Structure formats: structure tokens, C-alpha cells
Amino acid sequence: MEIVSSVWHVFSALLVFIIGAFVCYYLGKSFSVNRGKRLSLYAWHTIFCFVYCWYVLKNGGDAVSYYYWGESTNWEFRVGTQSVEILAGVLISGFGLSFLGVFLVFNIFGTVGLLAFDGALKIASSGKSKAVRLLAALIPFLPSISFWSSALGKDAIAFMATGLALWSAMNLSKRGLLMAFAVTVMLLVRPHIAGIMILALIVSAVFDSRVSLLGKIGLSSVSLAVAAVMLPFALRYAGLGEDITIESVTGYVEKRQSYNMDGGGGVDIAALSLPEQLFTYLFRPIVFEARSVFDFAAAIDNLLLLGLSVVGLYSLFRGRSSGLGENRIFMWAYAFGVWLILAMTTANLGIAMRQKWMFVPILVFLLVSLTGRRRQAYYNRG
């Protein structure tokens, strides 16, 4: 397989890149990202798109399989892998895009999520010290984020859904349609994670003191109705079936713990305690475990994330709040719910490094919002 093999492939890839620049420029305005940073984030993300494209052509990977399946046109719509294959097929058969061209389309999805993440961090750090604002401005440039969300596959779409859900939760009463869109997008690629989104919305509706009784009833009713339709579907996708028992859940966890143990990234998570599983999933590999450039870059990101977690949780235990009015109950419920389930069932650090970005942006926002103190003048402005 070649990255491009015709003049049209070169021209269409360039056209997709230009369209992506316009999309990100105008959508970035909606996320309150300044002009220069919109384009710099897109350019940064695109660099990793090229790197990932070259990497999978040389070493193989899921992206190659998605592209071959997309070329076959033998499609049967299902959520998960099949939805990515169909989208790739439309781009290949309908528009004649090359391998690089399809990558660049998914690169746009990932950048949209990155812009929403950056906009949320800008709000989280507003009115705080220069050091906190600088940290918040640099976090979206972490290599691990852009590497995994720039490629043909489920990760780019899932990351976009996470970024949009985060931005929606900043003002859920006015961005409910955006949240619905984020849940739908997540449903297409990872239905079980979309199910957790729905459950987190139900939890936030029940426990959020700012929501009136009538609002709680209305939001809970809608969420429960959606959950009644989605959750059985999501459970079948995850492999649990519709009849859930303690035995079936235990068997599912044990089976998932045995998967993906091959290779240097395999970890016997079944032998770890729950706190160790949570730590392993979120903060490993550490620097001393790095065996490649990619591992080392991920370890540096994890070190920063660990430091931010220590500072943020210290502030949380001291009773500090953000004062931004965001739906924190949804954020904590979603972030911890996904973290808990994935930490208990993922036995490979390579998979953990890319899948954790389905919840880490929301967790990072929460930690940054707790870090440092907001200037009194900022509160007075509001």
C-alpha cells in the first residue's frame, strides 16, 4: 500500500487539509480559542497525523485493516469497528481518497475534540496565576493526545465526542443538543462508553442541587428513556448480554483481563489490587519503563498528569471549588466510571495509552479548575 498513488490522491489530500483548516478555524471560534492557536493546534495535530500514517504503513496496525475493509464495499452497518469501516468506505469509494486522505479526514475529527478541550482549559484557568494559565495552554500540545487522535480509527471519533461532551457540560442547560450529539457520536464507535455518558447524566440530574425538582424529573425521565434503549444494546456490544448477574460480570472482567497480554505492554492486572489497577491504567508507563521514543513521550505526559493529579486532589480535599458553574457531577461520574471500568479490564498499556483519552480530558479539566486560586477581581467581573 502507498500513501498516495495518483495525482488525484495528492490533490484530494491537499483539499481535505485545506477544508480541515477552515473547519477548525471557524469551529475554534465557538470554543473561544484564539485565531492563532486554532491554526497552530490544527498544524500540530496534522504533524502527528503524518507521523502515524507513516508508522502504520511501516509497522502495520488497525488503520490498515480499516482501509482494506473500506475498499471492499461489503458493508453491514453495526456500531463499533463496522461504523469506521463504512465511513472509510464512503471516503474511498465515494470520493476516491487515498490512505493519507482518509487519515486527514479523521485528523479533522481529532482536532475538533482538541479545540473543545483547549477552550475548556482556557476557561478552567481564567483568572488564575500565569503558571496555571501557561500549564493549561500547553496541555493540548501533549504528544500522546494528538498522536492517538489523528489516525483512521475509533480513537479520533471517540476523542471528538469526549471533547464535545466536556464543552457541553460547561453549560449543560444551554448545550443539551451538543451533549446529545456527543453521546450519539460515541455510540457509533464505543457504545459501552456512550452508556456510561447516559448514566453520568442521570446521576447529575438526580444529585445536582442547582436543578429544580421539575427539572430533575424531566431530565431523569428523558435520560432513563434513552438509557432503556441504549444500555441493553451497549451491554450486548461489550459482551455482557442483557441478563446481567454477578457471575456474568465477574466472568466478563476475568476474560477481558486475559486479553492483550502479548508484547511488552502486557500487564497482569488480575494480580493487582484495584488502586494499583487505577494507577497503572492512568500513569504508566513511567519513565523507567519506556522502551521506545513513543513510550518515553507517553511517560513524560504521564508524569505531568501525575503531578497535576496530586496538586488538584490536594485542592479538592481542602474544599476548593472552581466557581465556574459547570456540571461537575456529570464530569466526575463519567471520568471515574470510565476510568474504573477500563482499568479493571485493560491488560495492555499500549491500549490504555490511547483509550484513556476518552475520559482524561474531562479529568484534566477538573484538576486544572481546582489548581491555584482565582483572582478576586475575576469573581467581581462576573
C-alpha positions in Angstrom: 0.0 0.0 0.0 1.1 3.5 -0.8 0.3 6.8 1.0 -0.8 8.3 -2.4 -0.7 6.7 -5.8 -2.1 9.2 -8.3 -2.4 12.9 -9.0 -6.0 12.9 -7.7 -4.8 11.4 -4.4 -2.3 14.2 -4.0 -4.9 16.9 -4.9 -7.7 15.4 -2.8 -5.4 15.1 0.3 -4.4 18.7 -0.1 -8.1 19.7 -0.5 -9.0 17.8 2.7 -6.2 19.5 4.5 -7.4 22.9 3.4 -11.1 22.1 4.3 -9.9 20.9 7.7 -8.1 24.3 8.3 -11.3 26.2 7.5 -13.4 23.8 9.7 -11.1 24.1 12.7 -10.7 27.9 12.2 -14.4 28.5 12.4 -15.3 25.9 14.9 -12.5 27.0 17.2 -14.2 30.4 17.5 -17.2 28.6 19.0 -14.9 27.1 21.7 -13.3 30.5 22.4 -9.9 29.5 21.1 -8.0 32.5 19.7 -7.2 32.6 16.0 -3.5 31.8 16.1 -4.0 28.9 18.4 -6.8 27.4 16.3 -4.4 27.0 13.4 -1.4 26.1 15.5 -3.3 23.2 17.1 -4.5 22.0 13.7 -1.0 22.2 12.3 0.4 20.4 15.4 -2.3 17.7 15.2 -1.6 17.2 11.5 2.1 16.6 12.0 1.1 13.6 14.2 -1.3 12.5 11.5 1.5 12.3 9.0 3.7 10.5 11.6 1.0 8.0 12.4 0.3 7.4 8.8 3.9 6.6 8.0 4.2 4.5 11.2 1.3 2.2 10.4 2.3 1.7 6.8 5.7 0.6 8.0 4.6 -1.5 11.0 1.0 -2.3 10.3 -2.0 -1.6 12.6 -5.7 -1.4 12.8 -5.8 1.6 10.4 -4.6 -0.6 7.6 -7.4 -3.1 8.2 -10.0 -0.3 8.3 -8.8 0.9 5.0 -8.8 -2.5 3.3 -12.3 -3.2 4.7 -13.4 0.2 3.4 -12.2 -0.7 0.0 -14.2 -3.9 -0.1 -17.6 -2.1 -0.1 -19.1 -5.3 1.5 -20.6 -3.3 4.3 -23.1 -4.2 7.0 -23.9 -1.3 9.4 -23.1 -2.0 13.0 -21.7 0.2 15.7 -18.0 0.0 16.6 -15.5 -1.2 14.1 -18.0 -1.5 11.3 -19.1 2.1 11.5 -15.4 3.2 11.0 -15.1 0.8 8.1 -18.3 2.2 6.4 -17.1 5.8 6.9 -13.7 4.8 5.4 -15.5 3.1 2.5 -17.6 6.2 1.7 -14.4 8.3 1.7 -12.6 5.8 -0.5 -15.3 4.7 -2.9 -17.4 7.9 -2.9 -14.6 10.4 -3.0 -11.6 8.4 -4.2 -9.4 9.4 -1.2 -6.1 7.8 -0.6 -4.8 6.3 2.6 -3.4 9.7 3.5 -6.6 11.5 2.5 -8.7 9.3 4.8 -6.2 9.9 7.6 -6.6 13.6 7.1 -10.4 13.4 7.4 -10.1 11.6 10.8 -7.4 14.1 11.7 -10.1 16.8 11.5 -12.3 14.9 13.9 -9.5 14.7 16.4 -8.6 18.3 16.1 -12.2 19.3 16.8 -12.0 17.4 20.1 -8.7 19.1 20.8 -10.1 22.6 20.2 -13.0 21.9 22.5 -10.5 20.6 25.1 -8.4 23.7 24.8 -11.4 26.0 25.1 -12.5 24.3 28.3 -9.0 24.5 29.8 -8.8 28.2 28.9 -12.0 28.8 31.0 -10.7 26.5 33.8 -7.5 28.6 34.2 -9.1 32.0 33.7 -8.3 34.4 36.4 -5.5 32.2 37.9 -1.8 32.7 38.1 0.4 32.9 35.0 1.9 29.5 35.8 -1.6 27.8 35.8 -2.6 29.5 32.6 0.6 28.5 30.9 0.1 24.9 32.0 -3.4 24.9 30.7 -2.3 26.4 27.4 0.4 23.8 26.9 -1.5 20.6 27.9 -3.3 20.4 24.5 0.1 20.1 22.9 0.9 16.8 24.8 2.1 14.4 22.1 0.0 11.5 23.4 -3.2 13.3 22.7 -2.5 14.3 19.1 -0.8 11.0 18.2 -3.7 8.7 19.1 -6.5 11.0 17.9 -5.0 11.8 14.5 -5.4 8.4 12.8 -8.0 6.4 10.9 -9.9 4.5 13.6 -12.3 4.8 16.5 -10.0 6.8 18.7 -10.2 10.1 16.7 -14.0 10.0 16.8 -14.2 9.0 20.4 -11.8 11.8 21.4 -14.0 14.3 19.5 -17.1 13.0 21.3 -15.3 13.4 24.7 -14.2 17.0 23.8 -17.7 17.9 22.8 -19.2 16.3 25.9 -16.7 18.3 28.1 -17.6 21.6 26.3 -21.3 20.8 26.6 -21.0 20.1 30.4 -19.6 23.5 30.9 -23.1 24.9 30.4 -25.4 21.9 30.0 -28.6 23.8 30.2 -27.8 25.7 27.0 -25.7 23.0 25.3 -28.0 20.0 25.7 -28.2 19.3 21.9 -24.4 19.3 21.7 -24.3 16.7 24.5 -26.9 14.6 22.6 -24.6 14.8 19.6 -21.6 13.8 21.6 -23.4 10.8 23.0 -24.6 9.8 19.6 -21.1 10.1 18.1 -19.6 8.0 21.0 -22.4 5.4 20.4 -21.2 4.9 16.9 -17.7 3.8 17.9 -17.9 2.8 21.6 -21.5 2.1 22.7 -20.5 1.0 26.2 -18.8 4.4 26.8 -21.9 6.1 25.5 -23.9 4.1 28.0 -21.6 5.5 30.8 -22.3 9.0 29.5 -26.0 8.4 29.8 -25.7 7.0 33.3 -23.5 10.0 34.3 -26.2 12.4 33.0 -28.8 10.6 35.1 -26.6 10.8 38.2 -26.0 14.6 37.6 -29.8 15.1 37.2 -30.6 13.4 40.4 -27.8 14.9 42.6 -27.3 18.4 41.2 -28.7 20.9 43.7 -29.0 23.6 41.1 -31.6 21.7 39.1 -35.2 22.2 40.2 -37.4 19.3 41.2 -39.4 19.6 37.9 -36.1 19.8 36.0 -34.8 16.7 37.8 -37.9 14.8 36.9 -37.8 15.9 33.3 -34.1 15.3 32.7 -34.2 12.0 34.6 -37.2 10.8 32.6 -35.5 11.6 29.2 -32.2 10.1 30.3 -33.8 6.9 31.6 -35.8 6.5 28.4 -32.7 6.9 26.3 -30.8 4.5 28.7 -33.6 1.9 28.4 -33.0 1.8 24.7 -29.2 2.2 24.7 -27.9 0.2 27.6 -29.1 -3.2 26.5 -27.5 -2.5 23.1 -24.3 -1.3 24.7 -24.1 -4.3 27.0 -24.5 -6.7 24.1 -21.7 -4.8 22.3 -19.4 -5.1 25.3 -20.2 -8.9 25.5 -22.2 -9.0 28.7 -25.6 -9.7 27.2 -28.9 -8.4 28.5 -29.2 -10.7 31.5 -26.7 -9.3 34.0 -25.7 -11.3 37.0 -22.7 -11.1 39.4 -21.4 -14.3 37.7 -21.6 -12.8 34.2 -19.9 -9.6 35.3 -17.1 -11.5 37.0 -16.6 -13.7 34.0 -16.6 -10.7 31.7 -13.9 -8.9 33.8 -11.8 -12.0 34.0 -12.0 -12.6 30.3 -11.1 -9.0 29.5 -8.2 -9.2 31.9 -6.7 -12.1 29.9 -6.9 -10.2 26.6 -4.0 -8.3 25.0 -1.3 -9.7 27.3 1.1 -10.3 24.5 4.0 -7.9 23.8 6.0 -5.6 26.0 2.9 -3.6 27.1 1.2 -6.6 28.7 0.5 -6.2 32.4 -1.1 -8.9 34.7 -3.8 -6.6 36.0 -5.6 -9.6 37.6 -2.8 -9.8 40.1 -3.1 -6.1 41.1 -5.3 -4.5 43.7 -8.0 -2.0 42.4 -5.9 1.1 43.4 -2.9 -0.4 41.6 -5.1 -1.1 38.5 -6.3 2.5 38.6 -2.7 3.9 38.9 -1.4 1.5 36.2 -4.0 2.5 33.7 -3.7 6.2 34.2 0.0 6.8 35.0 2.0 4.0 33.4 4.3 3.6 31.6 6.6 5.6 33.9 9.9 7.0 32.6 11.9 3.9 33.7 9.6 1.6 31.8 10.0 3.3 28.5 11.4 1.1 25.7 10.9 3.4 22.7 10.5 7.0 21.8 6.7 6.6 21.9 6.9 5.1 25.3 9.1 7.9 26.6 6.8 10.6 25.2 3.9 8.9 26.9 5.8 8.6 30.2 6.6 12.3 30.2 2.9 13.0 29.6 2.0 10.6 32.5 4.5 12.4 34.8 2.8 15.7 34.1 -0.6 14.1 34.6 0.5 12.6 38.0 1.8 16.0 39.2 -1.4 17.7 38.2 -3.4 15.0 39.9 -1.5 15.4 43.2 -2.0 19.2 43.2 -5.6 19.1 42.0 -6.7 16.4 44.5 -4.9 18.3 47.3 -7.0 21.3 46.4 -10.2 19.2 46.3 -9.6 17.8 49.8 -9.1 21.3 51.0 -12.6 22.1 49.8 -11.6 24.3 46.9 -14.1 24.6 44.0 -13.9 26.1 40.5 -16.7 28.6 40.8 -17.4 28.2 37.1 -20.9 26.7 37.3 -20.1 23.6 35.2 -21.8 20.3 35.6 -19.1 18.7 37.8 -21.3 15.8 38.9 -21.6 14.6 35.3 -17.8 15.1 34.8 -16.7 13.2 37.9 -19.3 10.5 37.4 -18.3 10.0 33.7 -14.5 10.3 34.3 -14.4 8.0 37.2 -16.8 5.5 35.7 -14.9 5.1 32.5 -11.5 5.0 34.4 -12.8 2.3 36.8 -14.2 0.0 34.1 -11.2 0.3 31.7 -8.6 0.0 34.5 -10.2 -3.3 35.6 -10.4 -4.8 32.1 -7.4 -3.5 30.1 -4.3 -5.6 30.3 -2.1 -3.8 27.8 -0.5 -0.4 28.4 -0.4 0.3 24.7 -4.2 0.1 24.5 -4.5 2.0 27.7 -2.3 4.9 26.4 -4.8 5.6 23.6 -8.1 4.6 25.1 -7.7 6.7 28.3 -8.2 9.9 26.2 -11.9 9.0 26.2 -12.0 10.4 29.8 -8.7 12.1 30.7 -9.6 15.4 29.0 -12.5 15.7 31.4 -10.4 14.6 34.4 -7.7 17.2 33.4 -10.2 19.9 33.2 -11.5 19.1 36.7 -7.9 19.1 38.1 -6.9 22.3 36.4 -10.1 24.1 37.6 -9.1 23.1 41.2 -5.4 24.1 40.8 -4.4 27.5 42.1 -6.7 30.3 43.2 -8.8 32.6 41.0 -8.1 36.3 41.5 -10.8 38.2 43.4 -11.1 40.6 40.5 -12.1 37.7 38.3 -15.1 36.9 40.6 -16.0 40.6 40.8 -16.1 40.8 36.9 -18.8 38.0 36.9 
